[in-house]
């Protein structure tokens, strides 16, 4: 069973890099902090729309480089100087895994399932791993794949295949993908041959697709697996 991260194992956070852009703007142009922060947020929104539309993955470095070119300011230097001390700390209060996530993962492993993670992200691996370790989830997820280290994003079939390979699963129909996004997670996984479970999330954009199962909470997953068996 392969999980999405944000909105699935971790609570959905309706912000992206607002905190770090604000820090960078204050560093770059204290007299224009609000304006520069807004422009940086706009650059990020266009960046995600373009990369997601083409299913092309990208890194935080790519995003910062584009922001630097857009504003004519050395955003990279400002972000690096601030991030070294404050970026991850700024995110830490916002990133919370669902309270029952660790328990559910343990139950699924007891049922004999191998578990993995596949997340669309431009964060480096270390950011995610810190939060997973903090909340006791990292050891339950045998394979953890981040698209910041890959050439494509979900729903591209190559990333699902990579996750299956990382878990040693040859036949896609023998695996289940669990996610909160109908397009990226459900439609993408179905096109790659996996069964799917949609975790209901009102913030996720809709898509005309029917998952194999829908749950309101992670705690419902073990029952879904039992029913399929």
C-alpha positions in Angstrom: 0.0 0.0 0.0 1.4 3.3 -1.1 0.4 6.6 0.5 0.4 10.2 -0.6 1.7 12.6 2.1 0.0 16.0 2.4 -3.7 15.7 3.0 -3.4 11.9 3.4 -0.9 11.1 6.2 -0.4 14.8 7.1 -3.1 17.3 7.6 -3.8 19.5 4.6 -2.1 22.9 5.1 -3.7 25.6 2.9 -0.4 27.5 2.4 2.8 26.7 0.6 5.9 28.8 1.1 4.3 31.9 2.5 6.4 31.9 5.6 9.8 31.6 3.8 8.8 34.1 1.1 8.0 36.6 3.9 11.4 36.0 5.5 13.1 36.3 2.2 11.3 39.5 1.3 12.2 41.1 4.7 15.8 40.1 4.0 15.9 41.4 0.5 13.8 44.6 0.6 12.7 45.7 4.1 11.0 48.8 2.7 8.9 46.7 0.2 8.5 43.5 2.2 4.7 43.0 1.5 5.0 43.7 -2.2 8.0 41.4 -2.7 6.5 38.6 -0.7 3.3 38.8 -2.8 5.3 38.6 -6.0 7.2 35.6 -4.7 4.0 33.8 -3.9 2.7 34.6 -7.4 5.8 33.1 -8.9 5.3 30.0 -6.9 1.7 29.6 -8.0 2.6 29.9 -11.6 5.5 27.5 -11.1 3.3 24.8 -9.6 0.6 25.3 -12.3 3.2 24.8 -15.0 5.0 21.9 -13.6 1.9 20.1 -12.5 0.2 20.6 -15.9 3.2 18.9 -17.6 3.8 16.3 -14.9 7.4 17.5 -14.8 9.0 17.4 -11.4 11.2 20.3 -10.1 13.2 21.2 -7.0 13.2 24.0 -4.5 16.3 25.3 -6.2 14.4 25.5 -9.6 11.7 27.5 -7.9 14.1 29.9 -6.2 16.1 30.4 -9.4 12.9 31.3 -11.2 11.9 33.7 -8.5 15.3 35.4 -8.7 15.0 35.9 -12.4 11.4 37.2 -12.1 12.3 39.8 -9.4 15.8 40.6 -10.4 16.9 40.0 -6.8 19.1 37.3 -5.4 16.3 35.3 -3.9 18.4 32.2 -3.6 20.9 33.9 -1.3 18.2 35.3 0.9 16.3 32.0 1.1 19.5 30.1 2.0 20.6 32.5 4.7 17.2 32.5 6.3 16.4 28.8 5.7 19.5 27.7 7.4 18.0 28.8 10.7 14.3 29.6 10.2 12.7 27.9 7.2 12.1 24.4 8.7 11.3 25.9 12.1 8.7 28.2 10.4 7.0 25.1 8.9 7.2 22.9 11.9 4.1 24.2 13.7 2.1 23.8 10.5 3.0 20.2 9.7 0.9 17.8 11.7 0.3 14.1 10.8 -3.2 12.9 11.6 -3.3 11.6 15.2 -4.1 8.1 14.1 -1.6 7.8 11.3 1.0 5.9 13.2 -1.5 3.5 14.6 -3.1 2.8 11.3 0.2 2.2 9.6 1.1 -0.3 12.4 -2.2 -2.1 11.9 -1.7 -2.4 8.2 1.8 -3.8 8.7 0.4 -6.3 11.1 -1.9 -7.4 8.2 1.2 -8.2 6.2 1.2 -5.2 3.9 4.4 -3.4 2.8 3.9 0.3 3.0 5.4 3.1 1.0 5.1 6.9 0.4 5.0 8.9 -2.8 4.7 12.6 -2.5 4.5 15.4 -5.0 6.9 18.0 -3.5 9.8 20.4 -4.2 11.0 20.0 -0.7 14.3 18.1 -0.2 14.1 14.6 1.4 15.5 15.8 4.7 12.5 18.1 5.3 10.0 15.3 5.0 12.1 12.8 6.8 12.4 15.1 9.8 8.6 15.3 10.2 8.0 11.6 9.6 10.6 10.7 12.2 9.3 13.3 14.7 5.9 11.7 14.6 7.0 8.0 14.5 6.0 7.2 10.9 9.3 6.9 9.2 10.1 3.3 10.1 6.6 2.0 9.0 7.2 3.3 5.5 9.7 1.0 3.8 10.1 3.1 0.7 9.7 6.9 0.7 9.8 8.6 -2.7 9.8 12.4 -3.2 9.3 13.9 -6.7 11.9 16.5 -5.9 14.3 13.6 -6.6 12.5 12.4 -9.7 11.9 13.6 -13.2 8.1 13.6 -13.1 5.2 14.3 -10.7 2.0 12.3 -10.1 -0.1 11.5 -12.1 2.7 10.5 -14.5 2.8 6.6 -14.6 6.6 6.5 -14.1 6.4 7.7 -10.5 3.9 5.0 -9.6 6.1 2.4 -11.2 9.1 3.7 -9.3 7.1 3.3 -6.0 6.1 -0.2 -6.9 9.7 -1.1 -7.8 10.9 0.3 -4.5 8.5 -2.0 -2.6 9.4 -5.0 -4.8 5.9 -5.2 -6.3 5.9 -6.4 -9.9 2.1 -6.5 -10.6 0.5 -3.1 -10.1 -2.9 -4.7 -9.5 -1.5 -6.2 -6.3 -1.0 -2.7 -4.8 -3.2 0.1 -3.5 -2.6 3.8 -3.7 -4.1 6.0 -0.9 -4.4 9.7 -1.5 -6.6 12.8 -1.2 -6.4 14.1 -4.8 -8.8 12.7 -7.3 -6.6 13.6 -10.3 -3.0 13.2 -9.1 -3.6 10.3 -6.8 -6.7 8.4 -7.8 -6.7 8.9 -11.6 -3.0 8.7 -11.8 -2.7 5.4 -9.8 -5.6 3.9 -11.8 -3.9 4.6 -15.1 -0.8 2.9 -13.7 -2.9 -0.2 -12.8 -3.2 0.2 -9.0 -6.3 0.0 -6.9 -7.1 3.3 -5.2 -8.5 4.7 -2.0 -9.6 8.3 -1.8 -9.2 10.1 1.5 -11.9 12.7 1.5 -10.5 16.3 1.3 -12.7 19.3 0.6 -9.6 21.3 -0.5 -8.6 19.0 -3.3 -9.6 19.9 -6.8 -12.4 17.6 -8.2 -11.9 15.2 -11.1 -14.3 12.8 -12.9 -13.0 9.6 -11.5 -14.3 6.8 -9.3 -11.9 5.4 -6.6 -12.2 1.7 -5.6 -13.0 3.0 -2.1 -13.4 6.2 -0.2 -12.6 6.9 3.4 -13.3 9.8 5.6 -10.5 9.0 8.0 -7.3 6.9 7.9 -8.8 4.7 10.7 -11.2 3.3 8.1 -8.4 1.8 5.9 -7.8 -1.5 7.8 -11.5 -2.4 7.3 -11.2 -1.6 3.5 -8.3 -4.0 3.3 -10.2 -6.7 5.2 -13.2 -6.3 2.9 -11.1 -6.7 -0.2 -9.5 -9.8 1.2 
